[in-house]
Amino acid sequence: MKKNILLLAALLIASAAVFTACSSDDNITSEQPAALSQQTYNMTVNASKGDAATRALTLDSKTLNATWAAGEKVAVYNVTKSAALDGYLEAQSAGASTTLKGSLTGTVEAGDELSLSFLNPIYSGQNGTLAYIASNCDYAKATVTVASVDGGDITTAAAAAFANQQAIVKFTLKDTDGNDLNASSLTIAAASNQLLKGQLHNTPETKHTGYTVTDGTGGFSDNESHTKLLDNNKGTKWCANNGPWNVTFNTASPVQVDGYTLTTGGDTQSESGRNPKNWKLKGKLNESDAWTTIATVTDDNTMPAANTTDVDFVVDNPGSYKYFYFEVTANKGGDIMQLAELQLWKASDAITSVYGPITITPASATNELTVALHNANGADTYTLTANVGGQNCTFEKSGVNFVDGNYYEITVKMAVPDPTVTLTTGQIGNLSYNQQKTIGNITIALSGDAYFHASGLMDVSGNAGPNPDPNQVYAQGTITFTSSVGNIKRIDINHNGGLWWGAGDGWPASYEVYGNSTFTWSGTPAASVTLNGSHKGFDNCSLNNITSIVFTLEK
């Protein structure tokens, strides 16, 4: 159904809250009836939007009203026989009521209870507006009882009154001090994992093959190039570094795309950071058309740390397309991204609900997002994660029950992470004793025998000769880190191997590591933090292959 939003600017609150937070006889025999065989039926039923308390959302005489659109499709499930019927019923006209008509294949007999539901509500691609909800998130159901089946025609005992199966929630995002948080995305997750993302057809019915790859981000070799993503061979993989990563391809003729399958690489169990985290799939029917975003995934948590494993995804905008563009903008960690296979598919007619976190992405950053949602679990623990200026602000609340058919306005006071500043070795460059450098809001000053090399080596060193005295100090130095925008709460120096002695308060008392590690200061927050170092006897004082220094600052 398409929703006509009435008096939207004056929409009132139906429910508002602030988050803070048998015996047997002898000689009697029975005969079991023969099992019904599948056949094709014709079904016609009158349908309404239901009364104001169910189908429509009526809020103190201000109405978010639901009406039919001609051609809308309804799926049918035989509750009595626990089986879906293939085919659809279609709305024959637009308006508050309509006639649903169509052909269905399966088994039906008098007395069966049939559940009617709309196809493909898409909750995972919302943009935070009622306009999107009106076009994409209509989720309603009706139950009818079969009165008779005569010559293949199904007659129901009564008309179908559809009841709303979703709540609509307007979230206003604030920090704990009440300041607006303008989010570029909001991810909503439920602990039960019963938050409806959308409905797709039961399993991929037709997996499309025969792709032509025209462009993309090359891999480490021809054997790992972008063409391997679409070669219909899970034994190969696309593996490349330095994202973002993309591939452009097409099919020989237009294909119906209801979903797609991604397959993890053959060594993902040990290299899980290579799994994609954020990506988009775009499509168009004609080469000259503008791209349509078919699917958007942000902060994915479904791609497993498992080798050569398929994961199915439902698209946000199903349709017929010929040309495609797939882009991964972030992976789970590190510089390398890999996938074994991407395969588009057309869905079957049976319906399956897909559950998991939903992500709302507004056209521009905002602190007000209106969201349609349905939780099959009822009351649940919700976790909200908002991307605000590149930082993830979070909120969690248990015992929350968004009741279908209701509208809520909720202010969410979110925890805002401490700001961080990251400096790379390239930014710092070469520094020697008594030199300093300011990069943004951080100043690094060296004194004594302290050195920082553009190669990523930071050390305090002196000339101890070939036979150093183990008790003699040959060099001492100091590195001071100063912030001009707030006290430093933590410093993480990410490196590979090293030894450091005499660091001082807040630093490790002694430090000797091999391989990737982090040398961390966590003391009393201060505008300046000092790192001392001593080269004594055989004990060099150095951190090798530094990649970055991360400063966590007070808000």
C-alpha positions in Angstrom: 0.0 0.0 0.0 1.0 3.6 -0.5 0.5 5.8 2.4 -1.1 9.3 2.1 0.5 11.3 4.9 -2.2 13.7 6.2 -1.4 16.8 8.3 2.2 15.5 8.5 3.6 18.7 10.0 1.2 18.5 12.9 1.6 14.7 13.5 1.1 14.1 17.2 2.5 11.6 19.6 0.6 8.4 20.2 3.3 7.2 22.6 6.3 9.2 23.7 9.3 8.4 25.8 12.8 9.5 26.6 15.4 6.8 26.6 17.8 7.2 29.4 17.8 5.7 29.1 -8.8 -40.9 23.4 -9.7 -44.8 24.2 -10.2 -47.3 21.4 -12.7 -50.1 20.7 -11.9 -53.6 19.3 -12.9 -54.4 15.8 -13.1 -50.8 14.7 -10.9 -49.8 11.8 -10.4 -46.3 10.4 -9.3 -45.2 6.9 -7.1 -42.2 6.5 -8.2 -39.8 3.8 -6.0 -39.6 0.7 -3.5 -36.7 0.8 -4.4 -33.8 -1.4 -2.3 -33.2 -4.4 -1.2 -29.7 -5.4 -3.3 -27.9 -7.9 -3.8 -24.3 -9.2 -6.7 -22.3 -7.7 -8.4 -19.0 -8.5 -9.0 -16.8 -5.5 -10.9 -13.5 -5.2 -11.4 -11.7 -1.9 -12.5 -8.2 -1.0 -10.0 -6.4 1.2 -10.0 -3.3 3.3 -7.5 -1.3 5.2 -9.1 -2.4 8.5 -10.5 -0.2 11.2 -8.7 2.9 12.5 -7.3 1.0 15.5 -5.5 -1.5 13.4 -4.6 -0.8 9.8 -4.5 3.0 10.0 -2.3 4.8 12.5 -4.7 7.4 14.0 -3.1 9.8 16.4 -5.5 12.2 18.2 -7.5 12.7 14.9 -4.2 13.2 13.0 -4.0 10.2 10.6 -1.2 8.5 8.8 -3.6 6.8 6.4 -3.1 3.7 4.3 -4.7 3.1 0.9 -4.4 0.5 -1.8 -2.6 1.0 -5.1 -3.7 -1.0 -8.1 -1.4 -3.9 -8.9 0.0 -4.3 -5.5 0.8 -7.9 -4.7 -0.1 -10.0 -1.7 1.4 -13.4 -0.8 -0.7 -16.2 0.6 0.4 -18.7 3.3 -1.7 -21.7 4.3 -1.4 -21.6 8.1 -3.4 -24.8 8.6 -1.0 -26.8 6.3 2.1 -24.8 7.2 2.9 -24.2 3.5 3.2 -21.2 1.2 1.1 -21.0 -1.9 3.0 -20.1 -5.1 1.7 -17.0 -6.9 0.1 -13.8 -5.8 -3.1 -11.9 -5.3 -3.2 -8.5 -7.0 -5.1 -5.4 -6.0 -7.6 -4.7 -8.8 -8.1 -1.0 -7.9 -6.8 1.8 -5.8 -8.5 3.2 -2.7 -9.4 2.4 0.9 -10.8 -1.0 -0.2 -10.1 -3.2 -3.2 -10.6 -6.7 -4.6 -7.6 -9.0 -4.5 -7.5 -11.6 -7.3 -5.0 -14.1 -8.5 -3.9 -17.7 -9.2 -2.3 -19.8 -6.5 -0.6 -23.2 -6.6 -0.6 -25.5 -3.6 -3.1 -27.4 -1.5 -6.2 -25.8 0.0 -9.5 -27.1 1.3 -12.5 -25.8 3.2 -11.7 -24.7 6.7 -8.1 -23.8 6.1 -6.8 -20.6 7.6 -4.9 -18.4 5.1 -2.6 -15.6 6.0 -2.3 -12.7 3.5 0.7 -10.4 3.6 2.3 -7.7 1.5 5.5 -8.5 -0.4 8.9 -7.1 0.3 8.7 -4.5 2.9 12.3 -3.1 2.9 13.5 -1.8 6.2 17.2 -2.0 5.7 17.4 0.8 3.2 15.4 3.6 4.9 16.5 7.2 4.7 14.8 8.4 7.9 11.7 10.0 6.2 8.0 9.2 6.2 8.1 9.5 2.4 10.4 6.5 2.2 8.1 4.6 4.7 5.1 5.4 2.5 6.7 3.9 -0.6 8.8 1.0 0.8 7.8 -0.1 4.3 4.1 -1.0 4.1 3.8 -4.2 6.1 0.3 -5.5 6.9 -1.4 -8.9 7.3 -4.9 -10.3 7.2 -6.2 -13.8 8.1 -9.2 -15.4 6.2 -10.9 -18.8 6.5 -11.7 -20.8 3.4 -15.4 -21.4 3.2 -15.3 -23.7 0.2 -13.2 -24.8 -2.7 -15.4 -25.4 -5.8 -13.9 -26.3 -9.2 -10.6 -24.7 -8.2 -12.2 -21.5 -7.0 -11.5 -20.5 -3.4 -14.3 -18.7 -1.5 -13.6 -17.2 1.9 -16.0 -16.8 4.8 -15.4 -13.1 5.1 -13.5 -10.2 3.6 -9.8 -9.6 4.4 -9.2 -6.7 6.9 -5.5 -5.9 6.9 -3.9 -4.9 10.2 -0.6 -3.0 10.5 2.4 -5.0 11.4 4.9 -2.3 12.1 5.6 0.6 14.4 6.8 4.0 13.3 9.4 5.7 15.5 10.8 9.2 15.3 14.2 9.2 16.9 15.8 12.5 18.0 19.5 12.0 18.7 21.2 14.0 21.5 24.4 13.6 23.6 24.2 13.2 27.3 24.3 17.0 27.7 21.3 17.5 25.4 23.2 18.7 22.4 22.0 17.6 18.9 23.9 14.8 17.3 23.7 15.0 13.5 24.1 11.5 12.2 25.1 10.3 8.7 23.7 6.9 9.6 21.9 5.1 12.3 22.1 1.4 12.9 19.4 -0.3 15.0 20.0 -3.8 16.4 17.9 -6.0 18.7 19.4 -8.6 21.0 17.0 -11.3 19.8 18.0 -10.7 16.2 14.3 -10.6 15.4 14.2 -7.1 13.9 12.8 -7.4 10.4 15.2 -6.2 7.7 12.8 -7.1 4.8 11.1 -10.0 3.1 12.6 -11.9 0.2 11.5 -14.9 -1.6 12.4 -18.2 0.1 15.6 -19.1 -1.7 17.3 -17.9 -4.9 15.4 -19.5 -7.7 17.6 -18.4 -10.6 21.3 -17.6 -10.1 22.5 -15.5 -12.9 25.8 -16.4 -14.6 27.7 -15.3 -17.7 28.9 -11.9 -16.6 31.2 -9.7 -18.7 33.7 -7.7 -16.6 34.6 -4.3 -18.1 36.6 -2.5 -15.4 37.7 -2.7 -11.8 40.3 -2.6 -9.1 43.1 -5.0 -10.0 44.3 -7.6 -7.5 47.8 -8.7 -6.5 48.2 -10.7 -9.6 46.1 -11.8 -12.6 45.1 -14.9 -10.5 43.5 -12.5 -8.0 42.2 -9.8 -10.2 38.7 -8.3 -10.0 37.6 -10.6 -12.9 37.8 -13.5 -10.4 34.8 -12.1 -8.5 32.5 -13.1 -11.3 34.1 -16.2 -12.9 31.5 -18.6 -11.3 34.4 -20.4 -9.5 34.5 -20.3 -5.7 38.0 -21.7 -5.8 39.4 -18.3 -7.1 39.2 -15.0 -5.4 39.5 -11.2 -5.9 42.2 -10.0 -3.6 43.5 -6.4 -3.6 44.8 -3.8 -1.3 44.5 0.0 -0.9 40.7 0.5 -1.2 38.2 1.5 -2.1 37.7 -1.5 -4.4 35.2 -1.7 -7.3 34.2 -3.8 -10.3 32.0 -2.9 -13.3 30.2 -5.7 -15.2 27.1 -6.5 -17.2 25.0 -9.4 -18.2 24.2 -10.4 -21.8 20.5 -9.2 -21.4 18.5 -7.7 -18.6 18.0 -9.9 -15.5 15.6 -9.7 -12.6 17.7 -8.9 -9.4 16.0 -9.6 -6.1 19.1 -10.4 -4.2 22.8 -11.4 -4.4 25.2 -13.8 -2.8 28.7 -13.0 -1.6 31.2 -15.8 -1.0 34.1 -15.4 1.4 37.7 -16.2 0.2 39.4 -19.5 0.7 41.5 -18.3 3.6 39.1 -16.0 5.4 39.1 -18.0 8.6 42.7 -16.8 9.2 42.2 -13.5 7.4 38.8 -12.3 8.6 39.9 -8.6 8.4 39.7 -9.0 4.6 35.9 -9.4 4.6 34.1 -6.3 3.3 32.3 -4.2 5.8 30.7 -1.4 3.8 29.6 -1.7 0.2 27.1 -0.7 -2.5 25.7 -2.4 -5.5 24.4 -0.2 -8.3 22.5 -1.1 -11.5 20.9 0.3 -14.6 18.9 -1.1 -17.5 20.5 0.8 -20.3 24.1 1.9 -20.6 23.2 5.6 -20.9 21.0 5.5 -17.7 22.0 6.9 -14.4 23.0 4.4 -11.8 20.4 3.2 -9.3 21.6 2.1 -5.9 20.3 -1.5 -5.6 21.8 -2.3 -2.2 23.7 -0.5 0.5 25.4 -2.3 3.4 27.1 -0.4 6.3 29.0 -2.0 9.2 28.1 -5.5 8.1 28.3 -8.2 10.7 27.0 -11.2 8.7 30.0 -12.0 6.6 31.7 -14.8 8.7 35.3 -15.5 9.5 34.9 -18.8 7.5 36.4 -20.1 4.3 34.4 -20.1 1.1 31.0 -19.4 2.7 28.0 -18.0 0.9 25.9 -15.2 2.4 22.6 -14.1 0.8 21.5 -10.5 0.8 18.2 -9.0 -0.2 18.4 -5.9 -2.4 16.8 -2.6 -1.4 15.5 -1.9 -5.0 14.7 -5.1 -6.8 14.1 -4.8 -10.5 15.4 -5.6 -14.0 19.0 -4.5 -14.7 21.8 -5.2 -17.2 24.7 -3.1 -16.1 26.2 -3.2 -12.6 28.8 -1.5 -10.4 29.9 -3.1 -7.1 32.1 -1.0 -4.7 33.6 -1.9 -1.4 34.5 1.2 0.6 35.8 -0.5 3.8 36.8 -3.9 5.0 36.9 -5.4 8.5 40.5 -4.4 9.1 43.9 -4.0 7.4 44.7 -2.9 3.9 43.6 -6.0 2.0 40.0 -6.9 0.9 39.0 -10.2 -0.7 35.9 -12.0 -2.0 35.6 -15.3 -3.8 32.4 -14.7 -5.7 29.5 -12.3 -6.3 26.3 -13.8 -7.9 23.0 -12.0 -8.6 19.8 -13.9 -8.3 16.1 -13.8 -9.1 13.9 -15.0 -6.2 11.3 -17.7 -6.0 7.7 -17.0 -5.2 7.8 -18.4 -1.6 8.4 -15.7 1.0 11.0 -15.7 3.8 11.5 -12.9 6.3 15.1 -11.7 6.8 16.1 -10.5 10.3 19.0 -8.5 11.6 20.2 -5.0 12.3 18.7 -2.2 10.0 20.7 0.9 8.9 19.0 4.2 8.2 21.0 6.5 5.9 19.6 10.1 5.5 20.3 12.2 2.5 22.3 14.5 4.8 23.4 14.3 8.4 20.5 15.0 10.8 19.5 14.4 14.4 15.9 13.4 13.5 15.1 10.2 11.8 11.7 8.6 11.3 11.9 4.8 11.1 9.5 1.9 10.4 10.3 -1.3 12.2 8.8 -4.6 13.2 10.2 -6.9 15.9 8.9 -10.4 15.9 10.1 -10.9 19.4 8.1 -8.0 21.0 10.0 -6.5 23.9 13.7 -6.5 23.4 17.1 -5.0 24.1 17.9 -2.4 21.5 21.3 -1.0 20.6 21.6 2.1 18.5 24.8 3.2 16.8 24.9 6.6 15.2 27.8 7.7 12.9 28.4 11.3 13.9 31.3 13.0 12.2 33.0 9.7 11.7 32.6 8.6 15.3 30.2 6.0 16.5 27.9 7.2 19.3 26.0 4.4 21.0 23.0 3.7 23.2 21.5 0.5 24.7 18.1 0.0 26.4 16.4 -3.2 27.5 12.7 -4.0 27.9 11.7 -1.8 24.9 8.5 -2.8 23.1 7.5 -1.0 19.9 4.0 -2.1 19.4 2.8 -2.6 15.8 0.4 0.1 14.7 1.7 2.7 17.1 3.8 5.8 16.5 6.4 6.9 18.9 8.6 10.0 19.4 11.7 9.2 21.4 14.7 11.3 22.4 17.8 9.1 22.6 20.7 10.4 24.7 23.8 8.7 23.3 27.2 8.1 24.6 29.8 10.0 22.6 33.3 8.5 22.4 36.3 10.5 23.2 37.8 12.2 20.2 41.0 10.8 18.8 43.8 12.1 16.7 46.0 9.7 14.6 49.4 10.6 13.3 51.2 8.5 10.8 54.9 8.0 10.4 54.8 9.9 7.1 53.3 12.9 8.8 55.9 13.0 11.6 58.9 12.5 9.3 62.5 12.8 10.6 63.1 14.5 14.0 66.3 14.6 16.0 67.2 15.9 19.4 66.0 19.4 20.3 63.6 19.4 17.4 59.8 19.6 17.4 57.0 19.4 15.0 53.3 20.4 15.2 50.8 18.4 13.2 47.3 19.7 13.5 46.6 20.0 17.2 49.5 17.7 18.4 53.1 18.8 19.0 56.0 16.3 19.2 59.1 17.6 20.9 62.4 15.7 21.2 65.3 16.3 23.6 68.5 14.6 24.6 69.4 11.5 22.5 65.8 10.9 21.3 65.3 10.4 17.6 62.3 9.8 15.3 63.0 8.4 11.8 60.7 8.6 8.8 61.2 4.9 8.4 59.1 4.4 11.6 62.0 3.9 14.1 61.8 5.8 17.3 64.8 5.4 19.6 67.1 6.7 22.3 70.6 5.6 21.4 74.2 6.4 22.0 77.6 5.0 21.1 78.2 2.1 23.5 81.0 0.5 21.4 81.5 -3.2 20.8 81.7 -4.2 24.5 79.3 -2.0 26.4 79.3 -1.8 30.2 76.0 -3.4 31.3 75.7 -0.9 34.1 76.5 2.3 32.2 73.9 4.6 30.7 75.1 5.6 27.2 72.1 7.7 26.2 69.0 9.4 27.6 66.3 11.2 25.8 62.7 12.5 26.1 59.8 12.7 23.7 57.0 15.1 24.8 53.5 15.0 23.2 51.4 18.1 23.7 47.7 18.7 22.7 46.4 22.2 22.1 42.7 21.2 22.1 42.2 19.1 25.2 44.0 16.9 27.7 45.4 13.7 26.5 43.8 10.6 28.1 45.7 7.9 26.2 48.4 7.4 23.7 48.8 4.2 21.6 51.9 3.7 19.6 51.3 1.0 17.0 54.5 -0.8 16.0 56.3 -4.1 15.2 58.9 -5.1 17.7 60.9 -3.2 20.2 62.5 -2.6 23.6 61.9 0.4 25.8 63.3 1.2 29.2 62.7 4.0 31.8 59.6 5.3 30.1 58.1 7.0 33.1 54.7 7.3 34.8 51.8 5.9 32.8 54.0 3.9 30.5 55.0 0.2 30.8 57.8 -0.1 33.4 59.7 -2.4 31.1 58.9 -3.3 27.5 60.2 -6.0 25.2 58.0 -7.4 22.4 58.4 -9.1 19.1 55.8 -8.7 16.3 52.9 -6.3 16.1 52.1 -4.6 19.3 50.9 -1.3 20.9 53.0 0.7 23.4 50.4 2.5 25.5 50.4 5.4 27.9 47.3 5.6 30.2 47.8 8.0 33.1 46.3 11.1 34.6 44.9 13.2 31.7 47.2 16.1 30.9 47.9 18.6 28.1 51.4 17.2 27.8 52.7 13.7 28.2 56.4 12.8 28.5 58.1 9.6 27.3 61.5 9.1 28.7 64.0 6.6 27.4 67.4 5.1 28.4 70.0 3.2 26.5 71.9 1.2 29.1 74.6 -1.4 28.4 73.3 -4.0 25.9 69.7 -2.8 26.2 68.8 -0.7 23.2 65.8 1.6 23.6 63.7 1.6 20.4 60.3 1.0 18.9 60.5 -0.4 15.4 58.3 0.0 12.4 55.9 2.4 13.9 52.8 2.8 11.7 50.7 5.3 13.7 50.4 7.1 17.0 46.8 7.5 18.2 45.9 10.2 20.8 42.7 9.9 22.8 41.6 13.3 24.1 39.1 14.4 26.7 35.8 15.7 25.3 
